[in-house]
Amino acid sequence: MKNSINIVFTIDKNFIPHFAVALTSLLETNLELVGRVFLIHDISDDSELSTLRKHFNRRYGVNIECFFMDATAFENFKITHHFSKAANYRLLLDKILPSNIDSVLFLDSDIVVNGCLSELSNIDFGGKPSNDKGKFEELLIYAVDHKMATSSLIRLRETGFKSEKYFNSGVMYINLKQWRVLALSNLLMQNAARLRECLLWLDQDVLNITLENKWGVLEYKYNGFDLEKSHNHDIRIVHFTGKDKPWHLVSKHPYKKLYWKYRRMTPYKAFLPDDFSIANFIKFIIPEPVKRTIKKLLNK
């Protein structure tokens, strides 16, 4: 398909429903644009994935190409309750994905596509002047600048990171062909192991350190994160970063309804929220004006 975009997700078993939502939103808004769809996972019992693959094939004519990842390769990597081993699988994309795939759009599974992505299909990794005169160096990815304050990047200085720019790795358009030329996964894995005690945002830190000054900037609309209210301007990809996830009962995320719009199109309509409890259910059903009134009375 001319100017199509190949897509890749990485998940563990906990994120299967959210992956289903993310892919549904992508196919509902950009079906004609999507080329091949890849899923990298560590789910040993793939019966649920098999059912899901049939669903997407039947509904959209899309074949999800799955790659099982042996998570033991990441046993010594730093993991926190905010991150899973699956987050690290993106470090090996040049080794895992087929050799005839030159570029791929990586998407986190906690996203919803909210508009046309056709502009991304015209991205040119082009080149920029390198240190050697007359030579050019291709950009390795395009991503959205996280706009981190310099003070937040100080922790990375001991790794040799000097840049003032730091990207969010939840949405990356990747020059996979050049990753292979540079055997980039080897360097990413080495840095992940060597710098593990310096890492806060784990694989995202590793990618930023390794790809320093070798990436281009995407517009914020392609990775709208830290959203506290609905935007009147164009947000093509909503990224549910942080603790406020739309699948939580008490979530107040401004795009929660958008997530549920697409979830109702998946096999995961019936769902008990992760944070379900009687207390949270009561909080959920009480209107906000009533909550404010109760709070005022209690503070008197």
matplotlib code that plots the C-alpha trace (Angstrom):
import matplotlib.pyplot as plt

x = [0.0, 1.5, 2.5, 1.1, 2.3, 3.5, 2.5, 4.0, 2.8, 4.5, 2.3, 2.1, -1.1, -2.4, -2.6, -4.5, -7.8, -6.1, -4.2, -7.5, -8.9, -5.8, -5.8, -9.6, -9.2, -6.4, -8.4, -11.6, -9.8, -7.0, -7.9, -6.7, -3.4, -2.4, 0.0, 1.2, 0.4, 2.9, 2.4, 5.4, 4.4, 5.4, 2.1, 2.7, -1.0, -2.0, -5.6, -6.9, -4.7, -5.8, -9.4, -8.6, -6.7, -9.7, -11.9, -9.7, -9.4, -13.1, -14.1, -11.3, -9.6, -6.4, -3.9, -2.0, 1.5, 2.6, 6.1, 6.6, 9.3, 11.2, 11.2, 14.2, 16.4, 15.3, 15.5, 18.4, 16.8, 15.4, 11.6, 9.2, 5.5, 4.9, 6.7, 6.6, 9.2, 7.2, 8.2, 11.7, 10.8, 10.9, 14.6, 14.9, 12.7, 15.4, 16.0, 12.5, 10.6, 11.0, 14.0, 11.9, 10.3, 12.2, 10.0, 7.4, 5.2, 5.6, 2.5, 2.1, -1.1, -2.4, -3.3, -6.4, -6.0, -8.3, -7.6, -5.9, -2.2, -1.6, 1.1, 3.3, 3.4, 5.2, 8.0, 11.4, 14.2, 16.4, 19.6, 21.5, 25.1, 27.3, 30.7, 32.4, 32.3, 30.2, 28.5, 24.9, 23.4, 19.8, 17.5, 16.7, 13.2, 10.6, 8.9, 7.3, 9.5, 8.6, 9.5, 11.3, 12.8, 16.6, 16.5, 14.7, 17.4, 20.3, 20.0, 21.0, 24.2, 26.3, 25.5, 27.1, 23.7, 24.1, 21.0, 18.3, 15.7, 14.1, 11.4, 8.4, 8.8, 5.0, 4.7, 7.8, 8.1, 11.2, 13.8, 14.1, 16.4, 19.0, 18.6, 19.7, 22.7, 23.9, 22.9, 21.2, 19.5, 22.9, 23.8, 20.4, 20.7, 24.2, 23.2, 20.1, 22.3, 25.2, 23.1, 20.3, 21.0, 20.7, 17.4, 14.1, 11.9, 13.7, 13.5, 12.5, 15.7, 17.8, 16.3, 17.0, 20.5, 21.3, 19.6, 20.7, 20.6, 19.6, 15.8, 13.4, 10.5, 6.8, 4.0, 2.4, -0.8, 0.7, 1.3, -1.0, 0.1, -0.4, -3.8, -5.8, -8.6, -10.1, -8.3, -10.1, -7.1, -6.3, -5.0, -4.5, -3.2, -4.3, -1.7, -3.0, 0.2, 0.4, -1.8, -5.1, -6.1, -9.5, -10.2, -10.3, -13.6, -12.6, -10.7, -11.3, -9.3, -10.8, -10.7, -12.1, -15.3, -13.2, -11.5, -14.8, -16.2, -13.7, -13.7, -17.4, -16.3, -14.0, -14.7, -14.0, -17.2, -18.0, -15.3, -14.8, -12.4, -9.1, -9.9, -13.5, -14.6, -17.8, -16.1, -15.0, -18.4, -20.1, -17.6, -18.4, -22.2, -22.3, -22.5, -19.6, -21.8, -22.9, -19.3, -18.3, -21.2, -20.3, -16.7, -17.7, -19.8, -17.0, -14.5, -16.7]
y = [0.0, 3.3, 5.6, 3.2, 3.1, -0.1, -0.2, -2.0, -2.4, -4.2, -5.6, -8.0, -9.8, -7.0, -4.7, -6.8, -4.9, -1.5, -2.7, -3.7, -0.2, 1.5, -0.6, -0.2, 3.6, 3.5, 1.3, 3.3, 6.5, 5.4, 2.0, 2.9, 4.2, 1.2, -1.3, -4.2, -4.5, -6.1, -7.1, -8.1, -9.8, -12.2, -14.0, -17.8, -18.7, -17.0, -18.2, -14.8, -13.1, -15.7, -14.8, -11.1, -11.5, -13.2, -10.3, -7.7, -9.8, -10.3, -6.7, -4.8, -7.4, -6.8, -9.5, -8.9, -10.4, -11.6, -12.1, -13.9, -12.3, -14.4, -12.0, -13.7, -11.4, -8.6, -10.3, -8.1, -4.9, -2.3, -2.7, -0.7, -1.0, 1.8, -0.1, -3.7, -5.7, -5.3, -1.6, -2.7, -4.8, -1.7, -1.6, -4.7, -3.7, -3.9, -7.5, -8.7, -7.1, -8.4, -7.2, -5.8, -3.3, 0.0, 2.2, 1.6, 3.7, 2.5, 3.1, 2.6, 0.7, 3.4, 5.6, 6.4, 7.7, 10.6, 11.8, 11.3, 10.3, 10.7, 13.4, 10.8, 8.7, 11.5, 11.8, 11.9, 10.8, 12.8, 13.8, 16.4, 17.4, 15.1, 15.9, 14.8, 17.4, 16.5, 13.5, 13.3, 11.4, 10.1, 10.8, 7.6, 8.5, 11.3, 11.9, 14.6, 16.7, 16.1, 19.7, 18.7, 21.5, 21.5, 20.7, 17.5, 16.4, 16.9, 13.3, 12.2, 14.3, 11.6, 9.3, 11.8, 13.1, 16.8, 17.7, 20.1, 18.0, 14.8, 13.0, 10.9, 7.4, 6.5, 7.5, 7.1, 7.0, 4.8, 4.6, 0.9, 0.5, 2.8, 1.1, -2.1, -0.4, 0.8, -2.4, -0.1, -2.7, -3.9, -0.4, 0.1, -3.1, -2.3, 1.1, -0.3, -2.7, -0.3, 2.6, 0.8, 2.7, 6.1, 5.4, 6.8, 6.5, 3.2, 2.4, 6.0, 7.2, 4.6, 5.7, 9.4, 8.8, 6.6, 8.7, 12.0, 14.7, 12.0, 12.5, 14.9, 16.6, 15.6, 18.1, 17.7, 16.7, 13.3, 12.5, 14.5, 13.6, 15.2, 16.4, 18.0, 19.3, 18.7, 20.7, 22.8, 22.3, 19.2, 16.2, 13.2, 10.8, 11.0, 9.4, 8.4, 9.0, 9.1, 7.4, 8.7, 6.0, 6.1, 2.4, 3.4, 4.1, 7.4, 8.6, 12.3, 12.2, 14.6, 12.0, 9.1, 9.0, 8.7, 5.6, 4.1, 4.9, 2.6, 0.1, -0.6, -1.7, -4.4, -7.8, -6.1, -4.2, -5.9, -4.8, -4.3, -1.4, -2.1, 0.3, -0.9, -0.8, 0.3, 3.5, 4.3, 3.4, 5.8, 8.5, 7.8, 8.0, 11.2, 14.3, 16.8, 19.6, 17.3, 16.3, 20.0, 20.7, 17.7, 18.9, 22.4, 21.0, 18.7, 21.6, 23.8]
z = [0.0, -1.1, 1.8, 4.3, 7.9, 9.6, 13.3, 16.3, 19.9, 22.8, 25.6, 28.5, 29.5, 31.7, 28.7, 26.2, 26.6, 26.3, 23.2, 21.8, 22.4, 20.9, 17.8, 17.4, 17.5, 15.0, 12.5, 13.0, 12.1, 9.7, 8.2, 4.7, 6.0, 8.1, 6.5, 8.6, 12.3, 14.7, 18.3, 20.5, 23.7, 26.5, 26.9, 27.0, 26.7, 23.5, 23.4, 24.3, 21.7, 19.1, 19.7, 19.5, 16.2, 14.7, 15.9, 14.1, 11.0, 10.8, 11.5, 9.7, 7.5, 9.4, 10.3, 13.6, 13.2, 16.7, 18.0, 21.3, 23.5, 26.1, 29.0, 30.6, 28.5, 30.8, 34.2, 35.3, 34.1, 36.4, 36.7, 38.9, 39.6, 37.0, 34.2, 33.0, 31.1, 28.0, 27.9, 27.1, 24.1, 21.9, 22.4, 20.2, 17.3, 14.7, 15.6, 16.1, 13.1, 9.6, 7.7, 4.9, 7.2, 6.8, 9.1, 11.8, 14.1, 17.6, 19.8, 23.5, 24.4, 26.7, 23.8, 21.7, 18.1, 17.6, 14.1, 10.7, 10.8, 7.1, 7.6, 9.3, 6.2, 4.4, 7.0, 5.5, 7.9, 5.4, 7.0, 8.9, 8.8, 10.8, 12.3, 9.1, 6.4, 3.4, 5.2, 6.4, 9.2, 9.0, 11.9, 13.8, 15.1, 15.2, 18.6, 20.7, 22.9, 26.5, 27.3, 30.5, 32.6, 32.6, 36.3, 35.6, 33.2, 35.7, 36.9, 33.4, 33.2, 35.0, 32.0, 29.6, 28.4, 27.5, 25.4, 26.6, 24.6, 25.8, 24.0, 25.2, 23.8, 23.8, 20.2, 17.9, 14.1, 13.7, 11.0, 11.4, 8.3, 9.9, 13.3, 11.6, 9.9, 13.3, 15.1, 17.5, 19.7, 20.8, 22.0, 23.6, 25.6, 26.7, 27.9, 29.7, 31.6, 32.2, 33.4, 35.3, 38.6, 36.8, 35.2, 36.4, 33.3, 32.3, 28.6, 27.8, 29.5, 27.6, 24.3, 25.0, 26.1, 23.1, 20.5, 21.8, 19.0, 16.5, 16.5, 14.9, 16.6, 16.0, 16.7, 20.2, 18.5, 17.7, 21.4, 23.6, 27.1, 30.6, 29.4, 32.2, 30.1, 26.7, 24.0, 21.4, 19.1, 17.2, 19.3, 16.9, 19.5, 23.2, 25.5, 29.0, 30.9, 34.7, 37.2, 36.0, 33.6, 31.8, 32.8, 36.5, 38.0, 39.6, 36.6, 35.7, 32.5, 30.0, 27.3, 29.4, 27.2, 24.1, 25.5, 26.3, 22.9, 21.4, 24.2, 23.5, 20.0, 21.4, 23.0, 26.4, 26.9, 30.2, 32.6, 36.3, 36.9, 38.6, 41.4, 42.0, 45.6, 47.4, 48.5, 44.9, 43.5, 45.9, 44.9, 41.3, 41.5, 43.7, 41.5, 41.8, 43.3, 46.0, 46.7, 47.0, 49.4, 51.6, 51.6, 52.7, 55.5, 56.8, 56.7, 58.9]

ax = plt.figure().add_subplot(projection="3d")
ax.plot(x, y, z, "-o")
ax.set_aspect("equal")
plt.show()
